[in-house]
Amino acid sequence: MPLVRLQKFLSAAGVCSRRKGESYIVAGRVSVNGQTVTELGSRVDPERDAVAVDGAPVSLPAERIYIALNKPKGVVSSCRQKHAKTVVDLVDIPERVYPVGRLDKDSTGLLILTNDGRLHQRLAHPSFDHEKEYDVTLAFPITDGALRKMADGMPLMGSRTRAAVVKRVGPRRFRVVLKEGRNRQIRRMVRKLGNQVTRLERLRTANVKLGRLSPGQWRHLSEAEKKRLLKDVADPEPDTS
């Protein structure tokens, strides 16, 4: 197998992003064949070299897995959390997968889980412009003016939100398509407009739709979904240097 940059290997293995991998290497947290490596230009053979981070072995997954889950309310979007049920607990497979991005504990809907480190990095990062669509119900009726403010972008958490697609569904309900994912963004925007979210469900991430999955149910992505997702979101980056 061709040699690959060490930070690229760490990203493909799902340990961290390439940038984070660089900081791990510089900090002396990564070893290859028992020797600490601190040079960013270092390369490894994924089939022959033994790589470890903080002493824990790291390897590429044998099979790429892509799962769509309907996260129920009250379940945490992480791999593990003390005294709390996590989305990983809902997926009964022997392989280790992890969620792409997050839905807060009170929100429901589509969450993608995978062991593909590159996809995780690119799909979770807002700079790649993938869309996420949500169905939102509020405590009180919302005005057209308030919906326009969300659509045009509004000051939030020290900067302005990006333009969004917002469509009214009812007096207290709307759908919104975002190309960014700030922490509890929709809830914060609604609160700033003097209202409150009572129900928030993610319907779509990129080309993957929630469909008819019931809360707590999951499925493997179809071949067509995987092909388009990997093409649109996770095209391989050249590594010619």
C-alpha positions as CSV (number, residue, x, y, z in Angstrom):
1,M,0.0,0.0,0.0
2,P,1.3,3.5,-0.8
3,L,2.7,5.6,2.1
4,V,0.4,8.3,3.4
5,R,1.0,11.3,5.6
6,L,0.6,10.5,9.3
7,Q,-2.1,13.1,9.9
8,K,-4.1,11.8,6.9
9,F,-3.9,8.3,8.4
10,L,-5.2,9.6,11.8
11,S,-8.1,11.3,10.0
12,A,-9.0,8.3,7.9
13,A,-8.9,6.2,11.1
14,G,-11.5,8.5,12.7
15,V,-9.2,9.7,15.4
16,C,-9.4,13.4,14.6
17,S,-9.3,15.9,11.8
18,R,-6.0,16.3,9.8
19,R,-5.4,19.7,11.5
20,K,-5.9,18.2,15.0
21,G,-3.7,15.3,14.0
22,E,-0.9,17.7,13.2
23,S,-1.2,19.1,16.7
24,Y,-1.1,15.6,18.2
25,I,2.1,14.8,16.2
26,V,3.8,18.1,17.2
27,A,2.8,17.4,20.9
28,G,4.5,14.0,20.8
29,R,1.3,12.1,21.3
30,V,1.7,9.9,18.2
31,S,4.1,6.9,17.8
32,V,4.9,4.7,14.9
33,N,6.3,1.2,15.5
34,G,7.0,2.2,19.1
35,Q,8.9,5.4,18.3
36,T,7.4,8.9,19.0
37,V,7.0,10.9,15.8
38,T,7.0,14.7,15.8
39,E,7.7,15.5,12.2
40,L,4.6,16.6,10.2
41,G,6.0,15.3,7.0
42,S,6.2,11.7,8.3
43,R,4.5,9.0,6.3
44,V,3.3,5.5,7.2
45,D,2.3,2.3,5.5
46,P,-1.3,1.6,6.8
47,E,-0.8,-2.2,6.3
48,R,2.6,-2.6,8.0
49,D,3.2,0.2,10.5
50,A,1.9,0.2,14.0
51,V,0.5,3.6,14.9
52,A,-0.7,4.7,18.3
53,V,-2.1,7.8,19.9
54,D,-1.4,8.3,23.6
55,G,-0.4,4.6,23.6
56,A,-3.7,3.4,22.2
57,P,-3.4,1.5,18.8
58,V,-4.9,3.1,15.8
59,S,-5.9,1.3,12.6
60,L,-8.1,1.9,9.6
61,P,-11.6,0.3,9.7
62,A,-11.8,-2.9,7.6
63,E,-15.3,-1.9,6.2
64,R,-16.8,1.5,5.8
65,I,-20.1,1.8,7.5
66,Y,-22.7,4.5,6.9
67,I,-25.9,4.5,9.0
68,A,-29.0,6.8,9.2
69,L,-30.6,6.9,12.7
70,N,-33.7,8.7,13.9
71,K,-32.5,10.0,17.2
72,P,-35.2,10.0,19.9
73,K,-35.6,12.8,22.4
74,G,-33.5,12.4,25.5
75,V,-30.7,10.5,23.9
76,V,-27.2,12.0,23.8
77,S,-25.4,12.5,20.5
78,S,-22.0,11.1,21.6
79,C,-20.2,7.8,21.8
80,R,-20.4,7.6,25.6
81,Q,-21.6,9.7,28.4
82,K,-21.9,8.7,32.0
83,H,-25.4,7.9,33.2
84,A,-26.9,8.7,29.8
85,K,-28.1,6.7,26.8
86,T,-26.2,7.6,23.7
87,V,-27.0,7.2,20.0
88,V,-24.3,4.5,19.7
89,D,-26.3,2.4,22.2
90,L,-29.1,2.3,19.7
91,V,-27.1,0.8,16.9
92,D,-26.6,-2.9,17.4
93,I,-23.6,-3.7,15.3
94,P,-20.2,-5.1,16.2
95,E,-18.2,-2.4,14.5
96,R,-17.4,0.9,16.2
97,V,-19.2,3.9,14.6
98,Y,-19.5,7.5,15.8
99,P,-22.0,10.3,15.1
100,V,-21.4,13.0,12.5
101,G,-22.2,16.3,14.2
102,R,-24.7,16.6,17.0
103,L,-28.4,17.0,17.8
104,D,-29.0,18.4,21.3
105,K,-30.6,16.1,23.8
106,D,-34.1,17.6,23.4
107,S,-34.0,17.4,19.5
108,T,-34.9,14.5,17.3
109,G,-34.4,13.3,13.8
110,L,-31.7,12.3,11.4
111,L,-28.2,11.6,12.6
112,I,-25.5,9.9,10.4
113,L,-23.1,7.5,12.1
114,T,-20.0,6.2,10.4
115,N,-16.5,4.8,10.9
116,D,-15.2,6.7,7.9
117,G,-13.0,9.4,9.3
118,R,-12.7,11.5,6.1
119,L,-16.5,11.6,5.7
120,H,-16.9,12.5,9.4
121,Q,-14.4,15.4,9.1
122,R,-15.9,16.8,5.9
123,L,-19.5,16.4,6.7
124,A,-19.2,17.8,10.2
125,H,-17.2,20.9,9.1
126,P,-19.4,23.9,8.1
127,S,-16.9,25.1,5.4
128,F,-18.0,22.3,3.1
129,D,-21.5,23.9,2.7
130,H,-23.6,20.8,3.0
131,E,-27.3,21.4,3.9
132,K,-29.2,20.4,7.0
133,E,-33.0,20.7,7.0
134,Y,-35.1,20.9,10.1
135,D,-38.8,21.0,11.0
136,V,-39.4,23.4,13.9
137,T,-42.5,23.9,16.1
138,L,-42.7,27.0,18.4
139,A,-44.5,27.9,21.6
140,F,-46.2,30.9,20.0
141,P,-47.1,32.1,16.5
142,I,-44.2,33.6,14.5
143,T,-44.4,36.6,12.2
144,D,-43.3,36.7,8.6
145,G,-40.8,39.4,9.6
146,A,-39.2,37.1,12.2
147,L,-38.9,34.3,9.6
148,R,-37.3,36.8,7.1
149,K,-34.7,37.7,9.8
150,M,-33.7,34.1,10.1
151,A,-33.6,33.7,6.3
152,D,-31.5,36.8,5.8
153,G,-29.1,36.1,8.7
154,M,-29.0,37.7,12.1
155,P,-26.4,38.6,14.8
156,L,-25.8,35.6,17.0
157,M,-23.0,34.6,19.4
158,G,-20.6,37.4,18.2
159,S,-21.1,37.1,14.5
160,R,-23.9,37.0,11.8
161,T,-25.6,33.7,10.8
162,R,-25.4,32.7,7.2
163,A,-28.4,33.1,4.9
164,A,-30.9,30.2,5.2
165,V,-33.9,28.9,3.4
166,V,-37.0,29.3,5.6
167,K,-40.5,28.2,4.7
168,R,-43.6,28.6,6.8
169,V,-45.6,25.4,7.5
170,G,-48.1,26.8,10.0
171,P,-48.7,29.6,12.5
172,R,-46.2,28.1,14.9
173,R,-44.2,25.9,12.6
174,F,-41.6,26.3,9.9
175,R,-38.9,24.4,8.0
176,V,-35.3,25.8,7.7
177,V,-32.3,24.7,5.7
178,L,-29.0,25.7,7.1
179,K,-25.4,25.5,5.8
180,E,-23.8,25.9,9.2
181,G,-24.2,24.2,12.5
182,R,-23.5,26.5,15.5
183,N,-24.3,25.1,18.9
184,R,-28.1,25.1,19.4
185,Q,-28.3,27.6,16.6
186,I,-32.0,27.4,15.8
187,R,-33.0,27.5,19.4
188,R,-30.8,30.5,20.0
189,M,-32.2,32.4,16.9
190,V,-35.8,31.7,17.9
191,R,-35.1,32.8,21.5
192,K,-33.6,36.0,20.3
193,L,-36.8,36.6,18.3
194,G,-38.8,36.3,21.5
195,N,-40.1,32.8,21.0
196,Q,-39.3,29.3,22.1
197,V,-38.8,26.0,20.3
198,T,-41.0,23.2,21.6
199,R,-40.1,20.6,18.9
200,L,-37.1,20.4,16.6
201,E,-36.5,17.5,14.1
202,R,-33.8,17.1,11.6
203,L,-35.2,15.9,8.3
204,R,-32.1,15.8,6.1
205,T,-28.3,16.0,6.0
206,A,-26.9,16.6,2.5
207,N,-28.7,14.1,0.3
208,V,-29.6,11.7,3.1
209,K,-33.3,12.0,4.3
210,L,-34.9,10.8,7.5
211,G,-37.8,9.2,5.6
212,R,-40.0,6.9,7.5
213,L,-37.6,5.9,10.3
214,S,-39.4,5.8,13.6
215,P,-37.6,7.2,16.7
216,G,-34.8,4.9,17.7
217,Q,-34.8,3.0,14.4
218,W,-31.8,3.0,12.1
219,R,-30.8,1.7,8.7
220,H,-27.7,1.4,6.5
221,L,-27.5,3.9,3.7
222,S,-28.3,2.6,0.3
223,E,-25.6,2.3,-2.3
224,A,-27.1,5.3,-4.2
225,E,-27.1,7.4,-1.0
226,K,-23.5,6.4,-0.2
227,K,-22.3,7.1,-3.8
228,R,-23.8,10.6,-3.9
229,L,-22.8,11.5,-0.3
230,L,-19.2,10.5,-0.9
231,K,-19.1,12.3,-4.2
232,D,-20.7,15.5,-3.0
233,V,-19.3,15.8,0.4
234,A,-16.2,13.6,0.7
235,D,-14.3,13.7,-2.6
236,P,-10.7,12.5,-1.9
237,E,-8.2,15.2,-1.5
238,P,-5.0,14.9,-3.5
239,D,-1.9,14.1,-1.5
240,T,0.9,14.5,-4.0
241,S,3.5,16.2,-1.8
